[in-house]
Amino acid sequence: MKETADKVYRNAKVYSVALDGTETHAEALVIKDGKFAYVGDETGATEWIGNTTEVIDCKGKSVIPGLGDAHLHHAQAVLKYGHLLHIIVVVIYLIIQLSQAPLAGS
């Protein structure tokens, strides 16, 4: 028996670009343990569906793997290091103020 997926995205227009620049198009993708386990047609994705699999119907919308994750890193950094944000803003403000101040003795 094949492994069961955590999530299966179906009825999608999956667009991906490999490291060598090769473009691929698919209808479905499978996520297992937070990683892509399958990208391809509906039939192949269906084989991964089990009792606990979350199946998401994309209703023909485009899916670009990795795009959302790339944008989430900034938000995660703010949440993790947000306490330092105030200090960083103050330091930048002071640098700007000092760069505009006249030099001593001039």
Wavefront OBJ file of the C-alpha trace (Angstrom):
o trace
v 0.000 0.000 0.000
v 1.212 3.469 -0.880
v 1.806 6.124 1.753
v -1.048 8.454 2.625
v -0.684 12.179 1.981
v -1.247 14.943 4.496
v -2.744 17.173 1.784
v -3.737 16.729 -1.850
v -4.373 19.767 -4.049
v -6.561 18.812 -7.019
v -8.138 20.497 -10.008
v -5.280 22.999 -10.170
v -3.037 24.621 -12.730
v 0.309 23.837 -11.105
v 3.233 25.778 -12.546
v 6.799 25.093 -11.518
v 10.285 25.852 -12.813
v 13.165 23.446 -12.162
v 16.695 24.602 -11.320
v 17.703 24.087 -14.953
v 14.898 26.410 -16.102
v 12.598 23.646 -17.348
v 8.941 24.610 -16.920
v 6.449 21.993 -15.799
v 2.666 22.028 -15.676
v 0.474 19.649 -13.693
v -3.084 19.208 -12.402
v -2.405 18.137 -8.829
v 0.188 18.008 -6.093
v 0.653 15.981 -2.929
v 2.172 17.060 0.391
v 3.576 14.473 2.807
v 5.415 15.475 5.996
v 5.603 19.096 4.801
v 7.303 18.224 1.506
v 6.180 17.679 -2.067
v 5.673 13.960 -2.572
v 4.021 14.068 -5.993
v 3.310 16.589 -8.741
v 1.372 15.380 -11.752
v -2.058 14.340 -12.925
v -5.263 13.765 -10.938
v -5.012 9.977 -11.211
v -1.596 9.868 -9.589
v -2.638 12.257 -6.812
v -5.767 10.200 -6.045
v -3.572 7.229 -5.116
v -2.221 9.250 -2.162
v -5.638 9.989 -0.620
v -6.403 8.203 2.644
v -8.843 8.601 5.541
v -6.873 11.452 7.137
v -5.843 13.272 3.942
v -7.064 16.843 3.540
v -8.214 17.233 -0.064
v -8.283 20.787 -1.425
v -10.172 21.544 -4.645
v -8.349 24.450 -6.295
v -11.276 24.963 -8.694
v -9.002 25.437 -11.687
v -6.936 28.201 -10.071
v -3.202 28.567 -10.548
v -0.807 27.174 -7.969
v 2.842 28.199 -7.914
v 4.714 26.038 -5.374
v 7.036 27.984 -3.092
v 5.696 31.445 -3.853
v 3.680 31.767 -0.654
v 6.475 30.403 1.484
v 8.965 32.904 0.123
v 6.723 35.742 1.222
v 6.038 34.285 4.666
v 9.661 34.388 5.777
v 9.449 38.150 6.368
v 6.377 37.824 8.542
v 7.940 34.978 10.494
v 11.084 37.046 11.069
v 9.045 39.948 12.432
v 7.192 37.612 14.780
v 10.401 35.986 15.951
v 12.548 39.131 16.196
v 9.860 41.807 16.586
v 11.216 42.824 19.982
v 14.362 44.031 18.185
v 12.435 46.078 15.632
v 12.138 49.118 17.906
v 15.881 49.088 18.585
v 16.683 48.824 14.877
v 14.389 51.755 14.031
v 16.001 53.918 16.753
v 19.512 53.061 15.539
v 18.620 53.915 11.935
v 17.052 57.191 13.092
v 20.201 58.099 15.049
v 22.451 57.272 12.093
v 20.393 59.555 9.845
v 20.444 62.358 12.429
v 24.201 62.066 12.976
v 24.904 61.999 9.262
v 23.111 65.335 8.898
v 24.721 67.037 11.913
v 27.592 69.486 11.281
v 31.033 68.152 12.087
v 32.676 69.443 15.277
v 34.962 72.393 14.612
v 33.412 73.332 11.280
l 1 2 3 4 5 6 7 8 9 10 11 12 13 14 15 16 17 18 19 20 21 22 23 24 25 26 27 28 29 30 31 32 33 34 35 36 37 38 39 40 41 42 43 44 45 46 47 48 49 50 51 52 53 54 55 56 57 58 59 60 61 62 63 64 65 66 67 68 69 70 71 72 73 74 75 76 77 78 79 80 81 82 83 84 85 86 87 88 89 90 91 92 93 94 95 96 97 98 99 100 101 102 103 104 105 106
